[in-house]
Amino acid sequence: TWGCRIESIERVAEGWTLAGDGLYSDVYNAVILAIPAEQVGALISVHAPEMAAIANATKALPCWTIMLAFEHAIDSLTDTIRDAGAVGWAARNSAKPGRTGPEAWVIQASPEWSTAHLEDDAETVITHLSQRWAEALGITAPPPPLSATAQRWRYARSGKAATDALWDDALKIGVCGDWLLGPRIECAWLSGTALGNRI
């Protein structure tokens, strides 16, 4: 079931029940949480306090990202930017091997800037990060983009709990995610695989 927020999980004699946008009568044999650490603790603190403590001690940093597309190539000798104030990282997507189409850039804000501007609206973020990106490239007036979008990831750069997965066989409850191993997509896959193997 997609797009359904689970507010709580409850242990019953036959297994687990879930409550969220409505009450669910189904009973499940096991519960697996593959969500950010910040969301794990509240759901399992009553049932698995040790797991909840690990999650609560592992915090993620947010990241605002904007994507810009232009009709013509941007006059710049570099295809990447790193650690330039508000701009934590940027790359010219259209410069990657085998890419075609318009000039396109992905610009990620630094964790510090993203934290300070976490609740800004998307248009404000696009305006500010576009200006900082242009300054980092030495461009005084970049052309207006064909397309400009922004995405906020509240839990983008996970912490690292230094374990691959958490599983309680007696309770049949488990936790996996990148935040257990480190802030990379392969860490999420490795954690999920480790939990699957334990189950």
Residue pairs with C-beta under 8 A, 6 or more apart in sequence:
4 20
4 21
5 20
5 21
6 18
6 19
6 20
6 43
7 19
7 20
8 18
8 19
8 20
8 43
9 16
9 17
9 18
9 19
9 31
9 43
9 44
9 47
10 16
10 17
10 18
10 19
11 47
11 171
12 27
14 27
15 27
15 28
15 29
15 30
15 172
16 27
16 28
16 29
16 30
16 31
16 172
16 173
17 24
17 25
17 26
17 27
17 28
18 24
18 26
18 28
18 31
29 172
30 172
30 173
30 174
30 199
31 172
31 173
31 174
32 173
32 174
32 175
32 176
32 195
32 199
33 39
33 40
33 43
33 44
33 173
33 174
33 175
33 176
33 177
34 175
34 176
34 177
34 188
34 192
35 177
36 60
36 154
36 155
36 158
36 177
36 179
37 54
37 55
37 56
37 58
37 59
37 60
37 155
37 158
37 159
37 161
37 177
37 179
38 55
38 59
38 60
38 155
39 155
40 51
40 52
40 55
40 175
40 177
41 52
41 53
41 55
41 56
44 51
44 52
44 55
44 173
44 175
45 52
47 171
47 173
48 166
48 168
48 171
48 173
51 166
51 168
51 173
51 175
54 161
54 163
54 166
55 161
55 175
55 179
57 159
57 161
58 158
58 159
58 160
58 161
58 179
58 180
59 159
60 154
60 155
60 156
60 157
60 158
60 159
60 179
60 183
61 111
61 114
61 115
61 156
61 157
62 111
62 114
62 115
62 118
62 152
62 153
62 154
62 155
62 156
62 157
63 88
63 108
63 109
63 111
63 114
63 152
63 153
63 156
63 157
64 108
64 109
64 113
64 114
64 117
64 118
64 120
64 125
64 129
64 150
64 151
64 152
64 153
65 106
65 107
65 108
65 109
65 150
65 151
65 152
65 153
66 106
66 107
66 125
66 126
66 129
66 130
66 148
66 149
66 150
66 151
67 104
67 105
67 106
67 107
67 147
67 148
67 149
67 150
67 151
68 104
68 105
68 107
68 130
68 133
68 145
68 147
68 148
69 101
69 102
69 103
69 104
69 105
69 145
69 146
69 147
69 148
70 102
70 103
70 104
70 142
70 143
70 145
70 146
71 102
71 103
71 143
71 146
72 103
72 143
73 94
73 103
74 92
74 103
74 105
74 137
74 139
74 142
75 139
76 92
76 137
76 138
76 139
78 137
79 91
79 92
79 95
80 89
80 90
80 91
80 92
81 87
81 89
81 90
81 91
81 107
81 133
81 136
81 137
82 88
82 89
83 89
83 110
84 90
84 132
84 135
84 136
85 110
85 113
85 132
85 136
86 109
86 110
86 113
86 128
86 129
86 132
87 107
87 108
87 109
87 110
87 129
87 132
87 133
87 136
88 108
88 109
88 110
88 111
88 113
89 107
89 108
90 105
90 106
90 107
90 108
90 133
90 136
91 105
91 106
92 103
92 104
92 105
93 99
93 104
93 105
93 106
94 100
94 101
94 102
94 103
94 104
102 146
105 133
107 129
107 130
107 133
109 117
109 125
109 129
111 157
114 152
114 156
117 124
117 125
117 128
118 152
118 154
120 128
122 149
122 150
122 152
123 150
125 150
125 152
126 148
126 149
126 150
129 150
130 142
130 145
130 148
134 140
134 141
134 142
155 179
156 183
157 183
158 177
158 178
158 179
158 182
158 183
158 187
159 179
159 183
160 179
160 180
160 181
160 182
160 183
161 179
161 180
161 181
162 180
162 181
163 180
163 181
164 180
164 181
164 190
164 191
164 194
164 195
165 174
165 175
165 176
165 180
165 191
165 192
165 194
165 195
165 198
166 174
166 175
166 176
166 180
166 195
167 173
167 174
167 175
167 195
167 198
167 199
168 174
169 198
174 195
174 198
174 199
175 195
176 188
176 191
176 192
176 194
176 195
177 188
177 191
177 192
178 184
178 185
178 187
178 188
178 191
180 187
180 191
181 187
181 190
181 191
